[in-house]
């Protein structure tokens, strides 16, 4: 059956300008970090992508190594683009990244021009695209001159392989220097993608000021702290949760302390009084004050996307609510 996008897809979603650029991003974006790989059920992945678009999520975020296996999330998106979303390509913002380990040998990770440009060429083939909307340097490389890494980003824009460029996991000083280099090359930095949530607030220690001064947008990944800031951990560690899996490297039992569970329970009370789930309030909190352009969610099923999108129904906080949240987080 031929997919036809919902006629109401733009009626409710909110869109923010990304820094001082002319590009708007939905306040909720969908990341394909987990649950879109070759080991996952394709039909579920496809349903999540199409449902997200129907809800006004126009931005799909990937990286070369997303899967597992690495590269397979891009292949999944490529299949869905070919079968259902090809005619909507101009309504989509598709991003990918390179920086972490992708293939064997000295040219398969970090920030050299060789790696970044080779990786983007591979990503475009996997997705069946002529260009991506945003291409990121996924992490700062201390052993490669920043001029080389930023020069590679500039080159892919001039080659027509990317419309905009971004960086992820860069500290404030590294970001400031990257902005300077790219401005000199006349390919300005569009966006920074940092890890940011109520439990990980490092961006407030200088990075946000650097971005605001330069007019660079931001997209927060991990806004739900790998599920900690949802109702999943209100009573402890569920047996089927990410933290319960021994092989998990992103969230383990040691992260889910009694202190954090107590904080999560108190935060959930505030969310309930706002008429929101804890996840919805956590996303709204990341977006508060307009300093973050968009919050990047993950999902394993359509209902999670539907719940998270409802965040847009209540994005404002009273000063009393913010003070209560601050007291809980600092308690």
NUVEX-179022 format. One line per 2 residues: their letters; for each residue x, y, z of C-alpha. Coordinates in steps of 0.02 Angstrom, whole numbers. Layout:
<nodes>
a> X Y Z ~ ...
</nodes>
This chain:
<nodes>
xx> 0 0 0 ~ 70 169 -52
xx> 115 281 94 ~ 33 453 95
xx> 90 572 231 ~ -39 644 350
xx> -117 806 290 ~ -107 873 468
xx> 79 839 494 ~ 122 1023 510
xx> -31 1079 608 ~ 37 1051 785
xx> 226 1030 781 ~ 329 1182 828
xx> 485 1231 730 ~ 633 1337 787
xx> 761 1428 683 ~ 930 1343 703
xx> 1039 1482 772 ~ 1046 1629 654
xx> 1024 1520 500 ~ 868 1513 393
xx> 842 1329 432 ~ 701 1278 548
xx> 703 1114 647 ~ 559 1031 739
xx> 573 1049 928 ~ 571 859 935
xx> 688 764 818 ~ 707 576 796
xx> 874 490 821 ~ 913 321 743
xx> 1050 276 868 ~ 958 122 931
xx> 816 13 863 ~ 843 49 678
xx> 986 -71 643 ~ 998 -232 547
xx> 965 -332 705 ~ 798 -243 730
xx> 629 -279 652 ~ 621 -178 492
xx> 432 -155 494 ~ 441 -78 668
xx> 582 39 615 ~ 483 89 461
xx> 324 119 563 ~ 420 233 683
xx> 495 336 541 ~ 329 359 450
xx> 233 394 610 ~ 363 523 661
xx> 346 612 495 ~ 156 608 509
xx> 176 697 677 ~ 281 836 602
xx> 454 768 645 ~ 551 817 490
xx> 726 786 559 ~ 804 612 563
xx> 975 603 645 ~ 1102 465 606
xx> 1287 425 612 ~ 1393 310 506
xx> 1410 180 645 ~ 1228 173 703
xx> 1156 -3 700 ~ 1205 -133 746
xx> 1290 -183 637 ~ 1374 -16 598
xx> 1298 68 446 ~ 1135 -29 453
xx> 1031 114 524 ~ 1076 216 370
xx> 1029 66 262 ~ 861 54 351
xx> 825 237 319 ~ 879 214 139
xx> 753 75 114 ~ 613 179 190
xx> 662 329 85 ~ 655 223 -71
xx> 490 137 -32 ~ 391 276 52
xx> 478 443 81 ~ 566 479 -83
xx> 433 602 -140 ~ 449 694 26
xx> 638 715 20 ~ 628 904 13
xx> 524 905 172 ~ 656 808 269
xx> 815 856 361 ~ 932 706 361
xx> 1094 714 457 ~ 1239 595 481
xx> 1407 599 567 ~ 1582 526 566
xx> 1709 520 705 ~ 1697 356 800
xx> 1764 187 743 ~ 1686 128 580
xx> 1811 17 489 ~ 1979 -66 519
xx> 2144 21 499 ~ 2211 197 530
xx> 2082 285 419 ~ 1924 218 501
xx> 1894 343 641 ~ 1931 516 716
xx> 1944 677 615 ~ 2059 664 465
xx> 2000 727 296 ~ 2028 552 227
xx> 1908 474 353 ~ 1772 607 353
xx> 1753 619 165 ~ 1766 431 137
xx> 1637 403 273 ~ 1512 526 200
xx> 1530 445 29 ~ 1488 277 108
xx> 1341 351 204 ~ 1266 427 48
xx> 1276 258 -40 ~ 1192 169 106
xx> 1049 294 110 ~ 1035 311 -79
xx> 1054 500 -67 ~ 1146 631 -168
xx> 1170 740 -15 ~ 1133 751 171
xx> 1063 908 249 ~ 1187 910 394
xx> 1355 822 408 ~ 1442 818 578
xx> 1614 791 647 ~ 1556 670 782
xx> 1697 706 905 ~ 1848 817 926
xx> 2011 737 871 ~ 2157 797 978
xx> 2284 723 856 ~ 2220 804 696
xx> 2234 991 664 ~ 2062 1069 682
xx> 2095 1160 517 ~ 2100 990 430
xx> 1939 927 510 ~ 1845 1089 476
xx> 1920 1096 303 ~ 1842 927 266
xx> 1672 993 322 ~ 1693 1144 210
xx> 1743 1032 64 ~ 1589 920 72
xx> 1477 1074 68 ~ 1568 1143 -83
xx> 1554 972 -167 ~ 1365 972 -139
xx> 1370 819 -26 ~ 1302 917 124
xx> 1202 1077 141 ~ 1259 1120 317
xx> 1390 1060 441 ~ 1390 1025 627
xx> 1499 962 768 ~ 1458 847 914
xx> 1541 816 1082 ~ 1657 967 1066
xx> 1699 1069 1221 ~ 1676 1259 1231
xx> 1853 1308 1178 ~ 1860 1179 1038
xx> 1691 1240 979 ~ 1746 1422 979
xx> 1897 1380 872 ~ 1794 1272 753
xx> 1673 1417 730 ~ 1817 1536 692
xx> 1894 1421 561 ~ 1729 1385 475
xx> 1685 1570 470 ~ 1850 1604 383
xx> 1809 1467 258 ~ 1635 1544 235
xx> 1547 1383 281 ~ 1475 1434 449
xx> 1441 1307 585 ~ 1254 1271 588
xx> 1234 1164 743 ~ 1315 1080 892
xx> 1251 914 960 ~ 1292 891 1145
xx> 1231 767 1275 ~ 1113 866 1386
xx> 982 820 1516 ~ 933 858 1695
xx> 1067 733 1746 ~ 1202 795 1626
xx> 1216 984 1623 ~ 1393 1013 1562
xx> 1333 1124 1418 ~ 1282 1257 1544
xx> 1466 1280 1591 ~ 1516 1390 1445
xx> 1460 1298 1288 ~ 1288 1377 1275
xx> 1364 1551 1287 ~ 1487 1511 1146
xx> 1344 1451 1035 ~ 1230 1598 1073
xx> 1366 1726 1039 ~ 1405 1645 871
xx> 1224 1613 822 ~ 1247 1425 814
xx> 1099 1309 849 ~ 1101 1155 960
xx> 1018 985 967 ~ 1022 894 1133
xx> 1049 707 1127 ~ 1011 599 1278
xx> 879 720 1349 ~ 797 575 1441
xx> 963 513 1513 ~ 952 343 1426
xx> 777 315 1498 ~ 815 369 1676
xx> 702 522 1654 ~ 550 419 1607
xx> 429 316 1709 ~ 536 161 1679
xx> 642 184 1836 ~ 516 253 1960
xx> 519 92 2060 ~ 699 38 2026
xx> 779 -58 1883 ~ 656 -157 1774
xx> 722 -326 1720 ~ 697 -284 1536
xx> 778 -112 1546 ~ 941 -52 1468
xx> 1021 -37 1640 ~ 982 -219 1680
xx> 1078 -284 1529 ~ 1255 -333 1575
xx> 1321 -284 1404 ~ 1252 -107 1412
xx> 1387 26 1403 ~ 1271 177 1399
xx> 1175 146 1560 ~ 1215 16 1692
xx> 1154 -33 1864 ~ 1285 77 1945
xx> 1206 230 1865 ~ 1034 195 1939
xx> 1068 240 2120 ~ 940 257 2260
xx> 977 443 2260 ~ 935 458 2075
xx> 777 355 2092 ~ 723 470 2234
xx> 753 621 2123 ~ 659 541 1979
xx> 510 509 2093 ~ 509 690 2152
xx> 524 754 1974 ~ 381 641 1923
xx> 269 727 2051 ~ 303 896 1971
xx> 270 822 1798 ~ 104 750 1858
xx> 52 920 1925 ~ 92 993 1753
xx> -16 862 1669 ~ 136 782 1588
xx> 232 620 1595 ~ 407 631 1667
xx> 478 608 1491 ~ 375 751 1424
xx> 428 868 1564 ~ 610 817 1544
xx> 604 861 1359 ~ 516 1026 1395
xx> 649 1067 1527 ~ 791 1041 1401
xx> 700 1157 1280 ~ 662 1291 1412
xx> 715 1468 1376 ~ 750 1438 1192
xx> 934 1396 1215 ~ 915 1223 1136
xx> 845 1217 959 ~ 779 1039 965
xx> 779 887 1079 ~ 833 723 1001
xx> 730 574 1056 ~ 756 389 1031
xx> 616 262 1023 ~ 582 76 1015
xx> 398 90 970 ~ 276 212 892
xx> 185 248 1056 ~ 344 322 1131
xx> 359 445 987 ~ 176 492 1005
xx> 199 523 1192 ~ 356 626 1169
xx> 280 736 1034 ~ 142 785 1156
xx> 279 880 1249 ~ 240 1027 1135
xx> 72 1049 1222 ~ 159 1119 1376
xx> 332 1192 1350 ~ 322 1334 1476
xx> 378 1328 1658 ~ 336 1442 1801
xx> 482 1510 1904 ~ 415 1408 2050
xx> 423 1247 1949 ~ 600 1283 1891
xx> 654 1320 2068 ~ 578 1158 2131
xx> 666 1059 1994 ~ 831 1146 2032
xx> 815 1104 2217 ~ 782 921 2177
xx> 929 908 2056 ~ 1047 994 2178
x> 980 904 2332
</nodes>
